[in-house]
Amino acid sequence: MSEAVGEIKVVGSAEGESFWQPVPANGFVRNLLNDRAVNSITKFSLSSQSVAPGCFIREHTHSANEEIVYVASGTGTIKLDGRDEVPVAAGSAVFLGFNRKHQWNNTGTEPLVLILFFCPGGLDDFHKEIGRPKKAGEPAPAPFPRPDNIAEIEARTVFGWTDLKPAIPK
């Protein structure tokens, strides 16, 4: 009798869905893996996000998710719980438990590239819904606004508190 084994999947450097992101982050997200793609036991998503120089990811929480972020390149800060700004640079790693307020700021002159491990998943779905499809090699579009229904998208996806709404119990 042989033991069951889990799946293996390799995502190449040019693979994965990519989406331009609206203001204030600009830049783009590349969705790499999630539990649906690999039929894993653990529900998760793995993405990379490039935040343009001088831009930021709005302050928010995740009420039912934990997040691990690895800074792949660039420099910036992470604002924690509305007060402490901690410098980050390539090689930094951050664990964010549920309901911890955080905001990423690119203070450098190059893109701040974050590797996002999100458990359980869903952040990849959010990025896809608010973004615009990105094709390999195309130039960045002019900054564009978030969808008009951003508060509704946040409420039904992976956000607890954002600057648009108070936490909604899930």
MDTraj code that builds the backbone (N, CA, C; nanometers):
import mdtraj as md
import numpy as np

residues = "MET SER GLU ALA VAL GLY GLU ILE LYS VAL VAL GLY SER ALA GLU GLY GLU SER PHE TRP GLN PRO VAL PRO ALA ASN GLY PHE VAL ARG ASN LEU LEU ASN ASP ARG ALA VAL ASN SER ILE THR LYS PHE SER LEU SER SER GLN SER VAL ALA PRO GLY CYS PHE ILE ARG GLU HIS THR HIS SER ALA ASN GLU GLU ILE VAL TYR VAL ALA SER GLY THR GLY THR ILE LYS LEU ASP GLY ARG ASP GLU VAL PRO VAL ALA ALA GLY SER ALA VAL PHE LEU GLY PHE ASN ARG LYS HIS GLN TRP ASN ASN THR GLY THR GLU PRO LEU VAL LEU ILE LEU PHE PHE CYS PRO GLY GLY LEU ASP ASP PHE HIS LYS GLU ILE GLY ARG PRO LYS LYS ALA GLY GLU PRO ALA PRO ALA PRO PHE PRO ARG PRO ASP ASN ILE ALA GLU ILE GLU ALA ARG THR VAL PHE GLY TRP THR ASP LEU LYS PRO ALA ILE PRO LYS".split()
xyz = np.array([
    [0.0839, -0.1176, 0.0000],
    [0.0000, 0.0000, 0.0000],
    [0.0887, 0.1244, 0.0000],
    [0.0663, 0.2144, -0.0938],
    [0.1482, 0.3352, -0.1011],
    [0.0768, 0.4513, -0.0333],
    [0.1585, 0.5419, 0.0184],
    [0.1053, 0.6611, 0.0833],
    [0.0596, 0.7622, -0.0199],
    [-0.0464, 0.8346, 0.0097],
    [-0.0912, 0.9424, -0.0782],
    [0.0130, 1.0539, -0.0777],
    [0.0255, 1.1229, -0.1872],
    [0.1199, 1.2336, -0.1956],
    [0.0468, 1.3582, -0.2449],
    [0.0993, 1.4708, -0.2058],
    [0.0418, 1.5980, -0.2483],
    [0.0887, 1.6359, -0.3877],
    [0.0308, 1.7389, -0.4379],
    [0.0581, 1.7879, -0.5724],
    [0.1871, 1.8684, -0.5772],
    [0.2461, 1.8749, -0.6951],
    [0.3606, 1.9627, -0.7227],
    [0.3208, 2.0525, -0.8386],
    [0.3546, 2.1799, -0.8282],
    [0.3288, 2.2720, -0.9388],
    [0.4407, 2.3745, -0.9406],
    [0.4962, 2.3983, -1.0571],
    [0.5992, 2.5003, -1.0759],
    [0.5385, 2.6122, -1.1600],
    [0.5517, 2.7340, -1.1124],
    [0.5049, 2.8507, -1.1863],
    [0.6285, 2.9225, -1.2385],
    [0.6403, 2.9299, -1.3695],
    [0.7563, 2.9944, -1.4309],
    [0.7576, 3.1445, -1.4101],
    [0.8721, 3.2060, -1.4391],
    [0.8905, 3.3491, -1.4129],
    [0.7984, 3.4382, -1.4962],
    [0.7440, 3.3865, -1.6040],
    [0.6524, 3.4663, -1.6864],
    [0.5081, 3.4175, -1.6747],
    [0.4827, 3.3277, -1.5817],
    [0.3485, 3.2711, -1.5662],
    [0.2743, 3.3366, -1.4504],
    [0.1456, 3.3079, -1.4447],
    [0.0598, 3.3646, -1.3411],
    [-0.0142, 3.4849, -1.3954],
    [-0.1364, 3.5022, -1.3482],
    [-0.2156, 3.6175, -1.3903],
    [-0.1599, 3.7446, -1.3262],
    [-0.1534, 3.8507, -1.4049],
    [-0.1050, 3.9793, -1.3539],
    [-0.2113, 4.0855, -1.3751],
    [-0.2181, 4.1788, -1.2796],
    [-0.3189, 4.2845, -1.2837],
    [-0.2582, 4.4170, -1.2399],
    [-0.2749, 4.5203, -1.3247],
    [-0.2399, 4.6559, -1.2843],
    [-0.3298, 4.6931, -1.1673],
    [-0.2768, 4.7673, -1.0726],
    [-0.3537, 4.8057, -0.9551],
    [-0.3860, 4.9547, -0.9574],
    [-0.5024, 4.9916, -0.9024],
    [-0.5436, 5.1324, -0.9016],
    [-0.4677, 5.2142, -0.7972],
    [-0.4914, 5.3445, -0.8002],
    [-0.4345, 5.4325, -0.6985],
    [-0.4905, 5.3924, -0.5620],
    [-0.4195, 5.4058, -0.4552],
    [-0.2927, 5.4743, -0.4405],
    [-0.1702, 5.3844, -0.4564],
    [-0.1879, 5.2522, -0.4771],
    [-0.0727, 5.1627, -0.4884],
    [-0.0061, 5.1710, -0.6249],
    [-0.0893, 5.1840, -0.7309],
    [-0.0385, 5.1753, -0.8668],
    [0.0405, 5.0445, -0.8799],
    [0.1351, 5.0342, -0.9672],
    [0.2091, 4.9097, -0.9807],
    [0.1196, 4.7954, -1.0256],
    [0.1594, 4.6735, -0.9897],
    [0.0822, 4.5567, -1.0330],
    [0.0977, 4.4416, -0.9354],
    [0.0063, 4.3454, -0.9506],
    [0.0076, 4.2224, -0.8720],
    [0.0204, 4.1056, -0.9682],
    [0.0986, 4.0067, -0.9283],
    [0.1084, 3.8815, -1.0030],
    [0.0625, 3.7697, -0.9108],
    [-0.0501, 3.7072, -0.9451],
    [-0.1027, 3.5967, -0.8660],
    [-0.0290, 3.4694, -0.9062],
    [0.0381, 3.4076, -0.8101],
    [0.1256, 3.2947, -0.8386],
    [0.0597, 3.1596, -0.8130],
    [0.0152, 3.1384, -0.6908],
    [-0.0438, 3.0102, -0.6522],
    [-0.1554, 3.0329, -0.5525],
    [-0.2497, 2.9397, -0.5504],
    [-0.3498, 2.9368, -0.4443],
    [-0.3967, 2.7931, -0.4263],
    [-0.4760, 2.7714, -0.3232],
    [-0.5185, 2.6352, -0.2906],
    [-0.6031, 2.5727, -0.4013],
    [-0.6733, 2.6525, -0.4777],
    [-0.7535, 2.5970, -0.5882],
    [-0.6640, 2.5460, -0.7008],
    [-0.5517, 2.6140, -0.7232],
    [-0.4609, 2.5762, -0.8325],
    [-0.3856, 2.4472, -0.8028],
    [-0.3631, 2.4185, -0.6744],
    [-0.2836, 2.3010, -0.6395],
    [-0.3581, 2.1998, -0.5533],
    [-0.4862, 2.2256, -0.5266],
    [-0.5651, 2.1317, -0.4473],
    [-0.4961, 2.0992, -0.3147],
    [-0.4539, 2.2021, -0.2439],
    [-0.3810, 2.1826, -0.1176],
    [-0.4764, 2.1646, 0.0000],
    [-0.4228, 2.1124, 0.1073],
    [-0.4986, 2.0976, 0.2316],
    [-0.5210, 2.2352, 0.2945],
    [-0.4176, 2.3189, 0.2908],
    [-0.4228, 2.4520, 0.3500],
    [-0.4766, 2.5524, 0.2491],
    [-0.5730, 2.6315, 0.2901],
    [-0.6263, 2.7366, 0.2041],
    [-0.5309, 2.8563, 0.2118],
    [-0.4807, 2.9021, 0.0953],
    [-0.3805, 3.0074, 0.0923],
    [-0.3814, 3.0779, -0.0432],
    [-0.3100, 3.1896, -0.0503],
    [-0.2760, 3.2506, -0.1782],
    [-0.1346, 3.3064, -0.1669],
    [-0.0633, 3.3025, -0.2787],
    [0.0728, 3.3556, -0.2885],
    [0.0770, 3.4480, -0.4093],
    [0.1161, 3.5724, -0.3844],
    [0.1211, 3.6734, -0.4894],
    [0.2452, 3.7583, -0.4710],
    [0.2805, 3.8313, -0.5751],
    [0.3797, 3.9375, -0.5603],
    [0.3100, 4.0684, -0.5957],
    [0.3456, 4.1734, -0.5242],
    [0.2880, 4.3046, -0.5534],
    [0.4007, 4.4044, -0.5657],
    [0.3971, 4.4804, -0.6738],
    [0.4930, 4.5872, -0.6981],
    [0.4220, 4.7196, -0.6736],
    [0.4708, 4.7940, -0.5750],
    [0.4131, 4.9244, -0.5404],
    [0.5046, 5.0313, -0.5996],
    [0.4488, 5.1190, -0.6797],
    [0.5265, 5.2215, -0.7499],
    [0.5920, 5.3188, -0.6510],
    [0.7050, 5.3788, -0.6892],
    [0.7710, 5.4771, -0.6026],
    [0.6753, 5.5896, -0.5630],
    [0.6804, 5.6270, -0.4351],
    [0.5954, 5.7339, -0.3840],
    [0.4516, 5.6925, -0.3581],
    [0.4177, 5.5663, -0.3829],
    [0.2801, 5.5190, -0.3660],
    [0.2688, 5.4332, -0.2406],
    [0.1470, 5.3882, -0.2099],
    [0.1264, 5.3120, -0.0876],
    [0.0057, 5.2200, -0.1012],
    [0.0005, 5.1206, -0.0121],
    [-0.1157, 5.0333, 0.0034],
    [-0.1912, 5.0857, 0.1246],
    [-0.3162, 5.1223, 0.1049],
    [-0.3968, 5.1854, 0.2088],
    [-0.3963, 5.1072, 0.3403],
    [-0.4135, 5.1792, 0.4494],
    [-0.4216, 5.1169, 0.5812],
    [-0.5473, 5.0313, 0.5883],
    [-0.5312, 4.9099, 0.6440],
    [-0.6419, 4.8138, 0.6482],
    [-0.6105, 4.7022, 0.7470],
    [-0.7093, 4.6167, 0.7694],
    [-0.6903, 4.4930, 0.8456],
    [-0.7526, 4.3781, 0.7675],
    [-0.7212, 4.2581, 0.8108],
    [-0.7846, 4.1364, 0.7604],
    [-0.8427, 4.0658, 0.8836],
    [-0.9755, 4.0549, 0.8905],
    [-1.0389, 4.0050, 1.0123],
    [-1.0314, 3.8542, 1.0276],
    [-1.0047, 3.7820, 0.9210],
    [-1.0034, 3.6356, 0.9302],
    [-0.8844, 3.5745, 0.8574],
    [-0.7778, 3.6537, 0.8381],
    [-0.6619, 3.6063, 0.7636],
    [-0.5336, 3.6473, 0.8327],
    [-0.4315, 3.5643, 0.8158],
    [-0.2962, 3.5986, 0.8569],
    [-0.2144, 3.6178, 0.7303],
    [-0.1140, 3.7048, 0.7401],
    [-0.0363, 3.7405, 0.6221],
    [0.1118, 3.7407, 0.6574],
    [0.1907, 3.6822, 0.5689],
    [0.3359, 3.6911, 0.5792],
    [0.3819, 3.7645, 0.4550],
    [0.4623, 3.8687, 0.4754],
    [0.5105, 3.9491, 0.3636],
    [0.6624, 3.9484, 0.3654],
    [0.7203, 3.9161, 0.2511],
    [0.8659, 3.9202, 0.2324],
    [0.8958, 4.0324, 0.1341],
    [0.9867, 4.1217, 0.1698],
    [1.0247, 4.2314, 0.0814],
    [1.1334, 4.1794, -0.0126],
    [1.0967, 4.1643, -0.1403],
    [1.1900, 4.1095, -0.2397],
    [1.2865, 4.2161, -0.2910],
    [1.2383, 4.3403, -0.3059],
    [1.3266, 4.4487, -0.3492],
    [1.2623, 4.5825, -0.3145],
    [1.3471, 4.6845, -0.3117],
    [1.3004, 4.8184, -0.2818],
    [1.3126, 4.8536, -0.1345],
    [1.2685, 4.9753, -0.1023],
    [1.2714, 5.0238, 0.0357],
    [1.1403, 5.0951, 0.0657],
    [1.1049, 5.0935, 0.1922],
    [0.9820, 5.1599, 0.2324],
    [0.9618, 5.1503, 0.3810],
    [0.8355, 5.1672, 0.4202],
    [0.7982, 5.1525, 0.5601],
    [0.6676, 5.0746, 0.5670],
    [0.6454, 5.0152, 0.6827],
    [0.5149, 4.9595, 0.7142],
    [0.4675, 5.0300, 0.8401],
    [0.3493, 5.0890, 0.8298],
    [0.2867, 5.1543, 0.9445],
    [0.2036, 5.0477, 1.0150],
    [0.2267, 5.0291, 1.1441],
    [0.1619, 4.9227, 1.2212],
    [0.0675, 4.9812, 1.3258],
    [-0.0536, 4.9295, 1.3276],
    [-0.1551, 4.9692, 1.4250],
    [-0.1745, 5.1207, 1.4331],
    [-0.1616, 5.1872, 1.3186],
    [-0.1913, 5.3287, 1.3100],
    [-0.0879, 5.4225, 1.3663],
    [0.0261, 5.3707, 1.4119],
    [0.1214, 5.4612, 1.4755],
    [0.2666, 5.4340, 1.4411],
    [0.3154, 5.3136, 1.4573],
    [0.4576, 5.2855, 1.4412],
    [0.4923, 5.2630, 1.2946],
    [0.5851, 5.3425, 1.2403],
    [0.6350, 5.3217, 1.1045],
    [0.7705, 5.2545, 1.1146],
    [0.7792, 5.1355, 1.0582],
    [0.9008, 5.0556, 1.0653],
    [0.9637, 5.0512, 0.9263],
    [1.0929, 5.0858, 0.9145],
    [1.1581, 5.0773, 0.7843],
    [1.1701, 4.9310, 0.7387],
    [1.1525, 4.9094, 0.6083],
    [1.1719, 4.7773, 0.5486],
    [1.2546, 4.7930, 0.4219],
    [1.3287, 4.6878, 0.3893],
    [1.4104, 4.6849, 0.2679],
    [1.4198, 4.5409, 0.2214],
    [1.4763, 4.5207, 0.1045],
    [1.4922, 4.3859, 0.0510],
    [1.5475, 4.2932, 0.1586],
    [1.4825, 4.1791, 0.1771],
    [1.5228, 4.0821, 0.2791],
    [1.4412, 4.0898, 0.4067],
    [1.3639, 4.1973, 0.4264],
    [1.2783, 4.2082, 0.5455],
    [1.1594, 4.1138, 0.5323],
    [1.1107, 4.0639, 0.6452],
    [0.9909, 3.9795, 0.6484],
    [0.9015, 4.0284, 0.7620],
    [0.7699, 4.0224, 0.7381],
    [0.6728, 4.0707, 0.8366],
    [0.5610, 3.9683, 0.8493],
    [0.5258, 3.9326, 0.9729],
    [0.4069, 3.8517, 0.9999],
    [0.2995, 3.9445, 1.0528],
    [0.1785, 3.9353, 0.9953],
    [0.0660, 4.0173, 1.0378],
    [-0.0486, 3.9259, 1.0793],
    [-0.0772, 3.9218, 1.2082],
    [-0.1902, 3.8451, 1.2579],
    [-0.3208, 3.9136, 1.2210],
    [-0.4311, 3.8426, 1.2365],
    [-0.5605, 3.8997, 1.1996],
    [-0.5907, 4.0240, 1.2830],
    [-0.6659, 4.1159, 1.2207],
    [-0.7084, 4.2421, 1.2812],
    [-0.5946, 4.3348, 1.3216],
    [-0.4771, 4.3205, 1.2585],
    [-0.3665, 4.4138, 1.2834],
    [-0.3654, 4.5160, 1.1702],
    [-0.3808, 4.6427, 1.2054],
    [-0.3803, 4.7502, 1.1066],
    [-0.2409, 4.7631, 1.0463],
    [-0.2370, 4.7774, 0.9136],
    [-0.1083, 4.7961, 0.8476],
    [-0.1237, 4.8731, 0.7171],
    [-0.0178, 4.9463, 0.6827],
    [-0.0120, 5.0243, 0.5586],
    [0.1304, 5.0195, 0.5074],
    [0.1480, 4.9825, 0.3806],
    [0.2794, 4.9774, 0.3168],
    [0.3032, 5.1073, 0.2410],
    [0.4233, 5.1643, 0.2544],
    [0.4599, 5.2886, 0.1874],
    [0.5911, 5.2686, 0.1124],
    [0.5928, 5.3015, -0.0162],
    [0.7177, 5.2969, -0.0917],
    [0.7841, 5.4327, -0.0790],
    [0.8916, 5.4392, -0.0016],
    [0.9642, 5.5637, 0.0205],
    [1.0867, 5.5745, -0.0697],
    [1.1094, 5.4716, -0.1515],
    [1.2272, 5.4696, -0.2370],
    [1.2005, 5.5221, -0.3770],
    [1.3015, 5.5063, -0.4618],
    [1.2920, 5.5524, -0.6004],
    [1.2674, 5.4377, -0.6982],
    [1.2657, 5.3157, -0.6482],
    [1.2393, 5.1962, -0.7293],
    [1.1112, 5.1302, -0.6773],
    [1.0508, 5.0397, -0.7549],
    [0.9333, 4.9686, -0.7042],
    [0.9644, 4.8936, -0.5737],
    [0.8690, 4.8934, -0.4833],
    [0.8755, 4.8124, -0.3614],
    [0.8031, 4.6828, -0.3959],
    [0.8776, 4.5729, -0.4016],
    [0.8200, 4.4451, -0.4433],
    [0.8008, 4.3568, -0.3202],
    [0.6746, 4.3205, -0.2962],
    [0.6355, 4.2416, -0.1797],
    [0.5885, 4.1040, -0.2249],
    [0.6318, 3.9998, -0.1546],
    [0.5809, 3.8644, -0.1753],
    [0.4790, 3.8415, -0.0641],
    [0.3552, 3.8135, -0.1030],
    [0.2434, 3.8065, -0.0090],
    [0.1955, 3.6622, 0.0055],
    [0.2106, 3.6063, 0.1245],
    [0.1551, 3.4738, 0.1555],
    [0.0380, 3.4981, 0.2482],
    [-0.0798, 3.4575, 0.2061],
    [-0.2037, 3.4925, 0.2728],
    [-0.2794, 3.3653, 0.3089],
    [-0.3197, 3.3524, 0.4360],
    [-0.3797, 3.2275, 0.4804],
    [-0.4973, 3.2549, 0.5739],
    [-0.6186, 3.2051, 0.5513],
    [-0.6572, 3.1407, 0.4261],
    [-0.6553, 3.2418, 0.3122],
    [-0.6639, 3.1943, 0.1907],
    [-0.6467, 3.2763, 0.0712],
    [-0.7575, 3.3771, 0.0495],
    [-0.7546, 3.4370, -0.0692],
    [-0.8567, 3.5313, -0.1088],
    [-0.8020, 3.6659, -0.1512],
    [-0.6812, 3.7003, -0.1076],
    [-0.6244, 3.8288, -0.1458],
    [-0.6037, 3.8347, -0.2972],
    [-0.5694, 3.7221, -0.3575],
    [-0.5514, 3.7175, -0.5029],
    [-0.6817, 3.7497, -0.5759],
    [-0.7931, 3.7015, -0.5246],
    [-0.9232, 3.7314, -0.5859],
    [-0.9546, 3.8809, -0.5781],
    [-0.9237, 3.9415, -0.4638],
    [-0.9455, 4.0856, -0.4475],
    [-0.8646, 4.1642, -0.5498],
    [-0.7346, 4.1330, -0.5613],
    [-0.6491, 4.2058, -0.6552],
    [-0.6980, 4.1925, -0.7993],
    [-0.7450, 4.0745, -0.8335],
    [-0.7975, 4.0523, -0.9687],
    [-0.9218, 4.1385, -0.9918],
    [-1.0085, 4.1438, -0.8933],
    [-1.1347, 4.2152, -0.9091],
    [-1.1163, 4.3662, -0.9211],
    [-1.0202, 4.4224, -0.8492],
    [-1.0041, 4.5681, -0.8540],
    [-0.9066, 4.6126, -0.9620],
    [-0.8297, 4.5183, -1.0184],
    [-0.7270, 4.5546, -1.1146],
    [-0.7717, 4.5462, -1.2591],
    [-0.6762, 4.5714, -1.3459],
    [-0.6948, 4.5584, -1.4904],
    [-0.5921, 4.4581, -1.5395],
    [-0.6299, 4.3661, -1.6284],
    [-0.5341, 4.2659, -1.6759],
    [-0.4061, 4.3302, -1.7300],
    [-0.2926, 4.2706, -1.6945],
    [-0.1609, 4.3180, -1.7389],
    [-0.1020, 4.2142, -1.8327],
    [-0.0579, 4.2570, -1.9475],
    [0.0082, 4.1686, -2.0435],
    [0.1591, 4.1885, -2.0324],
    [0.2345, 4.0824, -2.0507],
    [0.3806, 4.0884, -2.0420],
    [0.4354, 4.1950, -2.1358],
    [0.5250, 4.2771, -2.0852],
    [0.5945, 4.3754, -2.1664],
    [0.5212, 4.5053, -2.1926],
    [0.3939, 4.5140, -2.1542],
    [0.3221, 4.6383, -2.1825],
    [0.3598, 4.7456, -2.0807],
    [0.3605, 4.8729, -2.1234],
    [0.3944, 4.9800, -2.0297],
    [0.2828, 5.0006, -1.9275],
    [0.3194, 5.0553, -1.8141],
    [0.2207, 5.0834, -1.7097],
    [0.1186, 5.1840, -1.7598],
    [-0.0087, 5.1634, -1.7275],
    [-0.1107, 5.2597, -1.7674],
    [-0.1016, 5.3851, -1.6800],
    [-0.1684, 5.4895, -1.7235],
    [-0.1818, 5.6078, -1.6382],
    [-0.2540, 5.5643, -1.5109],
    [-0.2223, 5.6265, -1.3982],
    [-0.2934, 5.5906, -1.2749],
    [-0.4445, 5.5937, -1.2968],
    [-0.5128, 5.4936, -1.2409],
    [-0.6582, 5.4861, -1.2569],
    [-0.7228, 5.4661, -1.1206],
    [-0.8485, 5.5084, -1.1065],
    [-0.9153, 5.5024, -0.9758],
    [-0.9574, 5.3606, -0.9380],
    [-0.9792, 5.3432, -0.8087],
    [-1.0375, 5.2181, -0.7599],
    [-1.1802, 5.2087, -0.8121],
    [-1.2350, 5.0869, -0.8182],
    [-1.3749, 5.0745, -0.8622],
    [-1.4681, 5.1541, -0.7708],
    [-1.5789, 5.2014, -0.8269],
    [-1.6767, 5.2770, -0.7480],
    [-1.7298, 5.1961, -0.6307],
    [-1.7374, 5.0636, -0.6459],
    [-1.7907, 4.9768, -0.5401],
    [-1.6808, 4.9142, -0.4543],
    [-1.5683, 4.9858, -0.4367],
    [-1.4546, 4.9297, -0.3622],
    [-1.4940, 4.8881, -0.2199],
    [-1.5774, 4.9646, -0.1520],
    [-1.6172, 4.9295, -0.0148],
    [-1.6939, 4.7972, -0.0140],
    [-1.7786, 4.7748, -0.1118],
    [-1.8540, 4.6483, -0.1209],
    [-1.7595, 4.5322, -0.1517],
    [-1.6628, 4.5533, -0.2408],
    [-1.5652, 4.4480, -0.2741],
    [-1.4848, 4.4118, -0.1494],
    [-1.4374, 4.5122, -0.0771],
    [-1.3605, 4.4870, 0.0450],
    [-1.4437, 4.4119, 0.1478],
    [-1.5707, 4.4508, 0.1634],
    [-1.6571, 4.3897, 0.2648],
    [-1.6808, 4.2414, 0.2378],
    [-1.6874, 4.2009, 0.1114],
    [-1.7174, 4.0603, 0.0827],
    [-1.5928, 3.9768, 0.0536],
    [-1.4755, 4.0398, 0.0580],
    [-1.3536, 3.9620, 0.0344],
    [-1.2764, 3.9460, 0.1651],
    [-1.1573, 3.9993, 0.1738],
    [-1.0677, 3.9630, 0.2839],
    [-1.0362, 4.0757, 0.3812],
    [-1.1186, 4.1802, 0.3832],
    [-1.0861, 4.2945, 0.4672],
    [-1.1767, 4.3042, 0.5882],
    [-1.1162, 4.3429, 0.6997],
    [-1.1910, 4.3758, 0.8197],
    [-1.2168, 4.5246, 0.8155],
    [-1.1223, 4.6043, 0.8678],
    [-1.1331, 4.7489, 0.8690],
    [-1.0534, 4.8065, 0.7521],
    [-1.1083, 4.9094, 0.6869],
    [-1.0329, 4.9925, 0.5931],
    [-1.0709, 5.1364, 0.6209],
    [-1.0062, 5.2272, 0.5527],
    [-1.0396, 5.3680, 0.5721],
    [-1.1784, 5.4021, 0.5179],
    [-1.2426, 5.3070, 0.4488],
    [-1.3756, 5.3305, 0.3945],
    [-1.4874, 5.2792, 0.4844],
    [-1.4552, 5.1893, 0.5762],
    [-1.5637, 5.1283, 0.6541],
    [-1.5093, 5.0713, 0.7844],
    [-1.5951, 5.0591, 0.8841],
    [-1.5548, 4.9896, 1.0064],
    [-1.5561, 4.8392, 0.9841],
    [-1.5003, 4.7665, 1.0757],
    [-1.4994, 4.6200, 1.0665],
    [-1.6419, 4.5664, 1.0636],
    [-1.6619, 4.4662, 0.9815],
    [-1.7911, 4.3979, 0.9734],
    [-1.7687, 4.2556, 1.0216],
    [-1.8396, 4.2107, 1.1247],
    [-1.8191, 4.0729, 1.1724],
    [-1.8501, 3.9738, 1.0601],
    [-1.7658, 3.8693, 1.0519],
    [-1.7864, 3.7670, 0.9484],
    [-1.8302, 3.6379, 1.0108],
])
top = md.Topology()
chain = top.add_chain()
for i, resn in enumerate(residues, 1):
    res = top.add_residue(resn, chain, resSeq=i)
    for name in ("N", "CA", "C"):
        top.add_atom(name, md.element.get_by_symbol(name[0]), res)
traj = md.Trajectory(xyz[None], top)
